Amino acid sequence: MASSVGRRSIPLAIVVVVSLVAPGPARAQGFGVFKKNVTLARSLPPVIDLSGTRVGVNVTGVPGRPQTVTQLLRAKLIPLIFSNGTLVESQASPDRVVEVTITDLRSTTRIDPADRSTVVTANIQAAYRTINNQTKRTLDAKNVDFEYEQRFAAAQQQTQTATTKGSDGGFLGKLNKLSNSLGSGAASTEQPPTAEKLTMMMVDAIAVQIAQRIVLMKETIEVPLPRGKLDKASDLAVNGRWGAMLEQLEQTSPLPAADDAYRIYGIGVANEALAYLERDAAKQRDLVANASLNYKNALQVRPDEKTFQKAEARIAQSLNALTVVAAQQSQSRAPAVQPAGGARSAGGEGGGKATRWNNAAVVELAKGGFKDSELVEMIATAPTPEFEVSTPADLLELRRAGLSDVVIRAMRIRMQSVRKDR
């Protein structure tokens, strides 16, 4: 993990991988009979900075869960956390302790009577936190989870597919090969995973989520593109023409009823992709904020669409990462000035780390040009907030620092929620 603030900006890259996958019957508007996906690549800075720190890793499970799973998760976490050499593993006398408790791990296999395909679903959940081992203070915490669902074709369908693939290697054979290699929610011609393989897959996914909060991690995200009437705009994305896609979707007349949610979602995808290509921090932040707004709007129209739900959660993570970097940069540039008479500033403890979510962080972000709507979302998702809003003096200082009523109210609500959770 980079030691300087400047080097901890999000490295941006985008890789386009097109996959055509058959997920089932077509709808009037949506992601189509054959899914068209692109792969976005992003690297998020960690939520907390533990550079040069001795770190211990403890993984436990709720009573009744097999301990082999906890051992497997720890074995996956260790190389992810310590491979870049910025942290030192120390179980005996750690400065910081990463604690993970597996709270749930389950899987089901059923046969769909409609087509006799095998449907495998699984879910893993864990409670994670990193603590200061001296003060026992929580530095970062989050409940993480991962869901898996895959449909596998019946044995007869697999035999037919194998015959088709081996006949002439034509379009159908190439399409099947491409679909199988990239994976999807479609009926795969592969065999369902064994219990061991499924557990490994789930543990891998949860380990990456946890490690991302501690060290710099690279990840790729497969994003479905809207099809049907929006197919031409999605083709622009496949060719890397994200600006043209955005322009075309914004100029397209709204589609009837709930179908327009997919146009709005496509606008969000274009903004997100452009954000990962943008080198200017302010422009990147605006693009991510636009993507977040469009994903939320799409969800309001179709709240049951899982793809929209995943997109909204994903962009919230990106927005939070950009916010952390902006706070670090703003506070590193701001001189530590003690108000006359020793009065406490709006930031509370002036000598705190740049990653702390206190009053000063919000004030600096507001001065840096963040809109009230952005600040409210950041406050709502900030890890381990330390806002001082409990006395009239606190509120007056925030008002004098230029914060609006909306932002101050969001800080008060967040701290009320934190106190209830304790």
Secondary structure as GFF3:
##gff-version 3
##sequence-region A 1 422
A	DSSP	three_ten_helix	6	8	.	.	.	ID=ss1
A	DSSP	beta_strand	12	14	.	.	.	ID=ss2
A	DSSP	beta_strand	19	21	.	.	.	ID=ss3
A	DSSP	beta_strand	35	44	.	.	.	ID=ss4
A	DSSP	beta_strand	54	61	.	.	.	ID=ss5
A	DSSP	alpha_helix	67	82	.	.	.	ID=ss6
A	DSSP	beta_strand	88	89	.	.	.	ID=ss7
A	DSSP	beta_strand	96	111	.	.	.	ID=ss8
A	DSSP	beta_strand	118	132	.	.	.	ID=ss9
A	DSSP	beta_strand	138	152	.	.	.	ID=ss10
A	DSSP	alpha_helix	155	167	.	.	.	ID=ss11
A	DSSP	alpha_helix	171	182	.	.	.	ID=ss12
A	DSSP	beta_strand	187	188	.	.	.	ID=ss13
A	DSSP	alpha_helix	195	212	.	.	.	ID=ss14
A	DSSP	beta_strand	217	225	.	.	.	ID=ss15
A	DSSP	three_ten_helix	228	230	.	.	.	ID=ss16
A	DSSP	alpha_helix	231	238	.	.	.	ID=ss17
A	DSSP	alpha_helix	242	251	.	.	.	ID=ss18
A	DSSP	three_ten_helix	257	259	.	.	.	ID=ss19
A	DSSP	alpha_helix	260	277	.	.	.	ID=ss20
A	DSSP	alpha_helix	281	301	.	.	.	ID=ss21
A	DSSP	alpha_helix	306	333	.	.	.	ID=ss22
A	DSSP	three_ten_helix	340	342	.	.	.	ID=ss23
A	DSSP	alpha_helix	359	367	.	.	.	ID=ss24
A	DSSP	alpha_helix	372	381	.	.	.	ID=ss25
A	DSSP	alpha_helix	392	400	.	.	.	ID=ss26
A	DSSP	alpha_helix	405	421	.	.	.	ID=ss27
###
